[in-house]
Amino acid sequence: MPRYELALILKTMQRPETAAALRRTVEALMERGAVVRNLENLGERLLPYKITKHSQRHTRGSYFLIDFYGGPNIHTDLLRHLHRDVDVVRPTVLKNDAEVSTPNCCGPKP
């Protein structure tokens, strides 16, 4: 299965509501056969520009990264689901390629 990263911006909410939105998102991933590796909270920040979503204007958001393995066609159905969620301001799914090893900068060893 390919590895993906979901960059998720949630509207600013209290901790229980944020946890519920994250739980819904992870459950949606798992329902589609994904294996979640990591969930990282990047904190609450000002958005780079005002975003209108579900008839609300947002200037701040809570940023999260979710690292997961999933099937090659998971992102279309997942994004469709996340765009309907009223707590999600902006979902973005990126394919996370394997780490590329860096060659030795000094050339081959003698």
Rosetta constraint file for C-alpha pairs under 8 A:
AtomPair CA 1 CA 69 HARMONIC 5.87 0.50
AtomPair CA 1 CA 70 HARMONIC 5.51 0.50
AtomPair CA 1 CA 71 HARMONIC 5.51 0.50
AtomPair CA 1 CA 72 HARMONIC 7.18 0.50
AtomPair CA 2 CA 69 HARMONIC 5.66 0.50
AtomPair CA 2 CA 70 HARMONIC 5.90 0.50
AtomPair CA 2 CA 71 HARMONIC 6.48 0.50
AtomPair CA 2 CA 72 HARMONIC 6.52 0.50
AtomPair CA 2 CA 95 HARMONIC 7.51 0.50
AtomPair CA 2 CA 96 HARMONIC 7.86 0.50
AtomPair CA 3 CA 67 HARMONIC 7.46 0.50
AtomPair CA 3 CA 68 HARMONIC 5.83 0.50
AtomPair CA 3 CA 69 HARMONIC 4.39 0.50
AtomPair CA 3 CA 70 HARMONIC 6.47 0.50
AtomPair CA 3 CA 95 HARMONIC 6.18 0.50
AtomPair CA 3 CA 96 HARMONIC 5.33 0.50
AtomPair CA 3 CA 97 HARMONIC 6.88 0.50
AtomPair CA 4 CA 67 HARMONIC 6.01 0.50
AtomPair CA 4 CA 68 HARMONIC 5.40 0.50
AtomPair CA 4 CA 69 HARMONIC 5.95 0.50
AtomPair CA 4 CA 70 HARMONIC 7.11 0.50
AtomPair CA 4 CA 93 HARMONIC 6.73 0.50
AtomPair CA 4 CA 94 HARMONIC 5.60 0.50
AtomPair CA 4 CA 95 HARMONIC 4.40 0.50
AtomPair CA 4 CA 96 HARMONIC 4.85 0.50
AtomPair CA 5 CA 65 HARMONIC 6.67 0.50
AtomPair CA 5 CA 66 HARMONIC 5.60 0.50
AtomPair CA 5 CA 67 HARMONIC 4.55 0.50
AtomPair CA 5 CA 68 HARMONIC 6.22 0.50
AtomPair CA 5 CA 93 HARMONIC 5.73 0.50
AtomPair CA 5 CA 94 HARMONIC 5.19 0.50
AtomPair CA 5 CA 95 HARMONIC 6.25 0.50
AtomPair CA 5 CA 96 HARMONIC 6.09 0.50
AtomPair CA 6 CA 65 HARMONIC 5.64 0.50
AtomPair CA 6 CA 66 HARMONIC 4.96 0.50
AtomPair CA 6 CA 67 HARMONIC 6.43 0.50
AtomPair CA 6 CA 68 HARMONIC 7.89 0.50
AtomPair CA 6 CA 91 HARMONIC 6.89 0.50
AtomPair CA 6 CA 92 HARMONIC 5.64 0.50
AtomPair CA 6 CA 93 HARMONIC 4.51 0.50
AtomPair CA 6 CA 94 HARMONIC 6.39 0.50
AtomPair CA 7 CA 63 HARMONIC 7.39 0.50
AtomPair CA 7 CA 64 HARMONIC 5.98 0.50
AtomPair CA 7 CA 65 HARMONIC 4.77 0.50
AtomPair CA 7 CA 66 HARMONIC 6.61 0.50
AtomPair CA 7 CA 91 HARMONIC 5.92 0.50
AtomPair CA 7 CA 92 HARMONIC 5.08 0.50
AtomPair CA 7 CA 93 HARMONIC 6.33 0.50
AtomPair CA 7 CA 94 HARMONIC 7.81 0.50
AtomPair CA 8 CA 63 HARMONIC 5.85 0.50
AtomPair CA 8 CA 64 HARMONIC 5.11 0.50
AtomPair CA 8 CA 65 HARMONIC 6.20 0.50
AtomPair CA 8 CA 66 HARMONIC 7.78 0.50
AtomPair CA 8 CA 88 HARMONIC 7.31 0.50
AtomPair CA 8 CA 89 HARMONIC 7.80 0.50
AtomPair CA 8 CA 90 HARMONIC 5.97 0.50
AtomPair CA 8 CA 91 HARMONIC 4.66 0.50
AtomPair CA 8 CA 92 HARMONIC 6.40 0.50
AtomPair CA 9 CA 61 HARMONIC 5.80 0.50
AtomPair CA 9 CA 62 HARMONIC 5.46 0.50
AtomPair CA 9 CA 63 HARMONIC 4.70 0.50
AtomPair CA 9 CA 64 HARMONIC 6.41 0.50
AtomPair CA 9 CA 88 HARMONIC 6.16 0.50
AtomPair CA 9 CA 89 HARMONIC 5.42 0.50
AtomPair CA 9 CA 90 HARMONIC 5.06 0.50
AtomPair CA 9 CA 91 HARMONIC 6.36 0.50
AtomPair CA 10 CA 18 HARMONIC 7.65 0.50
AtomPair CA 10 CA 61 HARMONIC 5.52 0.50
AtomPair CA 10 CA 62 HARMONIC 5.07 0.50
AtomPair CA 10 CA 63 HARMONIC 6.56 0.50
AtomPair CA 10 CA 87 HARMONIC 5.71 0.50
AtomPair CA 10 CA 88 HARMONIC 4.58 0.50
AtomPair CA 10 CA 89 HARMONIC 5.24 0.50
AtomPair CA 10 CA 90 HARMONIC 7.09 0.50
AtomPair CA 11 CA 58 HARMONIC 7.04 0.50
AtomPair CA 11 CA 60 HARMONIC 7.00 0.50
AtomPair CA 11 CA 61 HARMONIC 4.90 0.50
AtomPair CA 11 CA 62 HARMONIC 6.25 0.50
AtomPair CA 11 CA 87 HARMONIC 5.66 0.50
AtomPair CA 11 CA 88 HARMONIC 6.30 0.50
AtomPair CA 11 CA 89 HARMONIC 5.92 0.50
AtomPair CA 12 CA 18 HARMONIC 7.89 0.50
AtomPair CA 12 CA 44 HARMONIC 7.48 0.50
AtomPair CA 12 CA 60 HARMONIC 6.48 0.50
AtomPair CA 12 CA 61 HARMONIC 5.22 0.50
AtomPair CA 12 CA 62 HARMONIC 5.93 0.50
AtomPair CA 13 CA 17 HARMONIC 6.06 0.50
AtomPair CA 13 CA 18 HARMONIC 5.90 0.50
AtomPair CA 14 CA 18 HARMONIC 6.25 0.50
AtomPair CA 15 CA 19 HARMONIC 6.10 0.50
AtomPair CA 16 CA 20 HARMONIC 6.18 0.50
AtomPair CA 17 CA 21 HARMONIC 6.25 0.50
AtomPair CA 18 CA 22 HARMONIC 6.24 0.50
AtomPair CA 19 CA 23 HARMONIC 6.05 0.50
AtomPair CA 20 CA 24 HARMONIC 6.20 0.50
AtomPair CA 21 CA 25 HARMONIC 6.28 0.50
AtomPair CA 21 CA 87 HARMONIC 6.70 0.50
AtomPair CA 21 CA 88 HARMONIC 7.98 0.50
AtomPair CA 22 CA 26 HARMONIC 6.16 0.50
AtomPair CA 23 CA 27 HARMONIC 6.02 0.50
AtomPair CA 24 CA 28 HARMONIC 6.08 0.50
AtomPair CA 25 CA 29 HARMONIC 6.34 0.50
AtomPair CA 25 CA 82 HARMONIC 7.52 0.50
AtomPair CA 26 CA 30 HARMONIC 6.23 0.50
AtomPair CA 26 CA 36 HARMONIC 7.48 0.50
AtomPair CA 27 CA 31 HARMONIC 6.01 0.50
AtomPair CA 28 CA 32 HARMONIC 6.47 0.50
AtomPair CA 28 CA 78 HARMONIC 7.26 0.50
AtomPair CA 28 CA 81 HARMONIC 7.95 0.50
AtomPair CA 29 CA 33 HARMONIC 6.66 0.50
AtomPair CA 29 CA 34 HARMONIC 5.30 0.50
AtomPair CA 29 CA 35 HARMONIC 7.62 0.50
AtomPair CA 29 CA 36 HARMONIC 7.70 0.50
AtomPair CA 29 CA 78 HARMONIC 7.10 0.50
AtomPair CA 30 CA 34 HARMONIC 4.85 0.50
AtomPair CA 30 CA 35 HARMONIC 6.42 0.50
AtomPair CA 30 CA 36 HARMONIC 7.56 0.50
AtomPair CA 32 CA 70 HARMONIC 7.95 0.50
AtomPair CA 32 CA 74 HARMONIC 6.83 0.50
AtomPair CA 32 CA 78 HARMONIC 7.93 0.50
AtomPair CA 33 CA 70 HARMONIC 6.39 0.50
AtomPair CA 33 CA 71 HARMONIC 7.26 0.50
AtomPair CA 34 CA 68 HARMONIC 6.46 0.50
AtomPair CA 34 CA 69 HARMONIC 5.46 0.50
AtomPair CA 34 CA 70 HARMONIC 4.30 0.50
AtomPair CA 34 CA 71 HARMONIC 7.07 0.50
AtomPair CA 35 CA 68 HARMONIC 5.44 0.50
AtomPair CA 35 CA 69 HARMONIC 5.07 0.50
AtomPair CA 35 CA 70 HARMONIC 6.44 0.50
AtomPair CA 36 CA 66 HARMONIC 7.22 0.50
AtomPair CA 36 CA 67 HARMONIC 6.11 0.50
AtomPair CA 36 CA 68 HARMONIC 4.20 0.50
AtomPair CA 36 CA 69 HARMONIC 6.43 0.50
AtomPair CA 37 CA 66 HARMONIC 7.60 0.50
AtomPair CA 37 CA 67 HARMONIC 5.38 0.50
AtomPair CA 37 CA 68 HARMONIC 5.11 0.50
AtomPair CA 37 CA 69 HARMONIC 7.39 0.50
AtomPair CA 38 CA 65 HARMONIC 7.95 0.50
AtomPair CA 38 CA 66 HARMONIC 5.75 0.50
AtomPair CA 38 CA 67 HARMONIC 5.03 0.50
AtomPair CA 38 CA 68 HARMONIC 6.99 0.50
AtomPair CA 39 CA 64 HARMONIC 7.13 0.50
AtomPair CA 39 CA 65 HARMONIC 5.82 0.50
AtomPair CA 39 CA 66 HARMONIC 4.55 0.50
AtomPair CA 39 CA 67 HARMONIC 6.43 0.50
AtomPair CA 40 CA 64 HARMONIC 5.62 0.50
AtomPair CA 40 CA 65 HARMONIC 5.07 0.50
AtomPair CA 40 CA 66 HARMONIC 6.37 0.50
AtomPair CA 41 CA 63 HARMONIC 6.35 0.50
AtomPair CA 41 CA 64 HARMONIC 4.70 0.50
AtomPair CA 41 CA 65 HARMONIC 6.63 0.50
AtomPair CA 42 CA 62 HARMONIC 7.37 0.50
AtomPair CA 42 CA 63 HARMONIC 5.16 0.50
AtomPair CA 42 CA 64 HARMONIC 5.50 0.50
AtomPair CA 42 CA 65 HARMONIC 7.40 0.50
AtomPair CA 43 CA 62 HARMONIC 5.59 0.50
AtomPair CA 43 CA 63 HARMONIC 5.64 0.50
AtomPair CA 43 CA 64 HARMONIC 7.44 0.50
AtomPair CA 44 CA 60 HARMONIC 7.00 0.50
AtomPair CA 44 CA 61 HARMONIC 5.53 0.50
AtomPair CA 44 CA 62 HARMONIC 4.19 0.50
AtomPair CA 44 CA 63 HARMONIC 6.14 0.50
AtomPair CA 45 CA 60 HARMONIC 5.67 0.50
AtomPair CA 45 CA 61 HARMONIC 5.70 0.50
AtomPair CA 45 CA 62 HARMONIC 6.42 0.50
AtomPair CA 45 CA 63 HARMONIC 7.41 0.50
AtomPair CA 46 CA 59 HARMONIC 5.96 0.50
AtomPair CA 46 CA 60 HARMONIC 4.36 0.50
AtomPair CA 46 CA 61 HARMONIC 6.41 0.50
AtomPair CA 47 CA 51 HARMONIC 7.90 0.50
AtomPair CA 47 CA 58 HARMONIC 7.75 0.50
AtomPair CA 47 CA 59 HARMONIC 5.39 0.50
AtomPair CA 47 CA 60 HARMONIC 5.20 0.50
AtomPair CA 47 CA 61 HARMONIC 6.32 0.50
AtomPair CA 49 CA 59 HARMONIC 6.89 0.50
AtomPair CA 50 CA 57 HARMONIC 6.56 0.50
AtomPair CA 50 CA 58 HARMONIC 5.65 0.50
AtomPair CA 50 CA 59 HARMONIC 5.06 0.50
AtomPair CA 51 CA 57 HARMONIC 5.71 0.50
AtomPair CA 51 CA 58 HARMONIC 5.21 0.50
AtomPair CA 51 CA 59 HARMONIC 6.81 0.50
AtomPair CA 51 CA 89 HARMONIC 7.54 0.50
AtomPair CA 52 CA 56 HARMONIC 5.38 0.50
AtomPair CA 52 CA 57 HARMONIC 4.37 0.50
AtomPair CA 52 CA 58 HARMONIC 6.13 0.50
AtomPair CA 53 CA 57 HARMONIC 6.57 0.50
AtomPair CA 53 CA 58 HARMONIC 7.62 0.50
AtomPair CA 53 CA 86 HARMONIC 7.88 0.50
AtomPair CA 53 CA 89 HARMONIC 6.15 0.50
AtomPair CA 54 CA 86 HARMONIC 6.33 0.50
AtomPair CA 58 CA 89 HARMONIC 7.89 0.50
AtomPair CA 61 CA 89 HARMONIC 7.69 0.50
AtomPair CA 70 CA 74 HARMONIC 6.28 0.50
AtomPair CA 73 CA 77 HARMONIC 7.67 0.50
AtomPair CA 74 CA 78 HARMONIC 6.06 0.50
AtomPair CA 75 CA 79 HARMONIC 5.85 0.50
AtomPair CA 75 CA 93 HARMONIC 6.53 0.50
AtomPair CA 76 CA 80 HARMONIC 6.25 0.50
AtomPair CA 77 CA 81 HARMONIC 6.29 0.50
AtomPair CA 78 CA 82 HARMONIC 6.17 0.50
AtomPair CA 79 CA 83 HARMONIC 5.99 0.50
AtomPair CA 79 CA 91 HARMONIC 6.90 0.50
AtomPair CA 79 CA 92 HARMONIC 7.74 0.50
AtomPair CA 79 CA 93 HARMONIC 7.82 0.50
AtomPair CA 80 CA 84 HARMONIC 6.72 0.50
AtomPair CA 81 CA 85 HARMONIC 6.78 0.50
AtomPair CA 82 CA 88 HARMONIC 6.59 0.50
AtomPair CA 82 CA 91 HARMONIC 6.77 0.50
AtomPair CA 83 CA 88 HARMONIC 6.94 0.50
AtomPair CA 83 CA 90 HARMONIC 7.75 0.50
AtomPair CA 83 CA 91 HARMONIC 7.40 0.50
AtomPair CA 104 CA 108 HARMONIC 7.15 0.50
